[in-house]
Amino acid sequence: MITKMLAVSTYKTIYMKSYHHGNLKEELIACACRLCERDGYTKLSIRSLAKESGVSQTAPYRHFETKEALYASVATNGFKKLSKACHIDTKKNVSKKQLVEIGCRYIEFGLENANTYDLMFGTAVGNFTDYPELLEAANKTYDNMRSSFSKLANDSDDIIAFKCLTLWSMVHGLVGIIRKVHVIGDDLEENIHGPMSAGRMVADNLEQHLDKFLSGLIQN
């Protein structure tokens, strides 16, 4: 009996050591992010995560109680990357050129991380306030964009907020339009008068387009 108990105890010790190698939650999130970008978030589940990461089916539930919680972690990771890519140091002077560059980086992020971007801005995660870390990460990019824009526009706080949301809406919309332009490709020549043709024109001259748009926002 004692021998059996020792054997069970030894097995549990070995299992727990192998199970908790490193930071399992961070490893699971990294794996989930890869799965999301590879297959799309609709195919991401706790079961598929367990299989891909090589842990038991129940292991991920220790860190993600629901699929939405898993989605929230992936979206949080996405917003943190977006925030890092689009950050401007507002303690220094801010130029319109910097905001144009940030707009281009934002669009580039959306194009290069399309499946993650869809999860971040879709409805798969309901109320962001249920996930404080996600809410903070999601707001960080906007707050930085708003602070940066306020350095250039001589407007009230309410007008600044409205103009910044307009700017965000524009770059967000361009992500979807340019993605579609890339999908259509050379077939655009057959629909030269359609909106996708204009979309290609913007995509080919993105910095110039953003510069004109920002000039209009700042001056009006």
N, C-alpha and C positions, 0 to 999 in steps of 0.2 A: 504493500500500500504506500509506504514511504517512498519507495523507488518510483512508483507511478506518479506520485505527487511531484517529486523532483523533476521527473521527465516533462511533466506538463508545465511546471514552472520554467524549466530551461527553454522549452519550446516558445512560451510566451515572451520570455526575455529576448530570444533571438528574433522572433517575429516583430516585436515592438521596435527593436533597434533598426531592423531593416525597413519597417513601415514608416518610421519617423526620421529617416535619413534626410538631412538638410531641412528645408522649410517646405513641407508637403503642400501647404496651401498655395504658396507662391509658385511651386512647380505645377500644380494643377491649373492655376490661372494662366500661366504661360502656355501650357498645353491647350487649354480651352481657346486662347487667343489664336493659336495656330490653326486649330480645327475650324474656328469661325471663319477665318480668312480663307482657308482652303476650300471649305465645303458650304459656307453660308451658315448664318446663325439658326436657320430653321432645322438644320440637320444636327445641331449641337444639342446634346442632352447629357445628363449625368451618367447615363449608361455608356454612351459613346466616349465620354471623357475617361471613365474608368478603364474601358478597353484600350484606348489609345495610350493612356499613361501607365498601364500595366499594374493597376492596383485592384483590389476587390471591388465588387459592385457597390458595397456599402461604404467604402472609404470616403468618397467625395461628399457623402451626406454629412460627414462630420464638419464640413466647412460650408456646404451649400444646402440649405434645407429644401429649397425648391429650384426648379429650372430657372425661374425668374431671378433668383438670387445669383445663380451662375451667370446669367445674362448680364446682371448688374455689375458683376466683377469684371467681365470682359469689356463692357461699355466704359467703366471707370478707367481701365487701363488705356482704352482708346482716347478718352478725353485728356488724360494726363500726357499722352504722346502728342496730341494736337496742341495742347497748351504749351508744351515745351517747344514745338516747332514754330509756334506763332507768337512767342513772347517778345515783348519790347520793354526795355528798361525805361520806365516812365520817370525815373529820377533824373534822367538826362534829357537833353533836347530831343524832341521827336519831329521827324520830317515826314512830308507826304510820301517821299520815296520809300521810307521804311514801311509805311502802311500799305503801299502798293506791293512791296516785297512780301509782307505778311499775308496779303490777300492771295498772292500767287502760291505761297506755301500752304495756305489753307486748302486751296483747290487741289494742289498736288497731293496733299494728304488724303483728301476724299477720293481721288482717282486711284491712288496706289493702295488704299486700304478700303476698297469699295464695300466688302461684306461687313467689315467692322463698322464702317461709317453708317451703313443701313441700320445696324443694330443700335448705334448711338442715338440716331435721330428718328427711329421708328417708334412703334408703340408696344414692342415686346416687353419692355420694362415699363410698367404703368406709372406710378407716382414716384418720382425721384426722391421725394422727401422720406420715403421708406428706407432709403439707402443714403445716409448722410455723406459717406465718402464719395459716392457717385454725384450727388448734388453739388458738393464742393468742387469736384473736378470739372463738372459741366459748366459751372458759373465762372470758373477761373479764367477761361479763354475770353469769355464775353467781358468780364470786368477789366481785363488787361486791354482789350480792344477799345472799350469805352474810355478808359483812362488815357489811352494813347490819342484817340480822336479828339478828346477834350483839349489837348494841347494845341490843336490846330484850329478849332472852331470856336468863335467867340459867341457862344449861345448859352441859354439857361440850361440847367441840369435836365429838365424835361425834354427840351429840344435835342440836347446831346443824346439822351437815351433813345429818342425816336430815330434820329439820324443813324446812330450806331446799329440799331435793330434793322434799319433799312439796308445798311452796308452788309450786315450779316446775312440778311435775306438774299441779297444779290449774289454774294459769293457762294452761298449754299445752293441757290438755284443753278448757278453755273456748273457746279459739280455734276448735277444730274444731266444738264444739257450737253456738256462736253463728253460725259460718259456715253451718251447716246450718239454723239457725233463720231466717236471712236468706233462704236459698234457698226454704224452704217458705212463708214469708210468711204471708198470710192463711189459707192452708189449715190452719194449726194449729188453728183453731177446730173443725175436724172431728175432731181427735185430742186433745181437751182433757185427757185423763187420761194421755197418753203422756209420755215423757221430754222430748220437744221442747217441750212446754208448760212444763215446769219450766225448761227452758233459756231460754225467752223471759222467764220471770219473773226469772231471774238477770240476763239481758242488760238488762232494763229497770231493774234495781236493782243494777247492778254494784258500785258503790262500797260500798253497804251490805253486799252479800254478801261482798266481800273483807275488809271491816272485821271482820265476825263471824268469818270463817275465820281471820284473823290473830290475833284475840283468843284464839281457842281454841288455836292453835299456841303462842302466847306463854305462856299460863297453864298449859297441861298439859304 
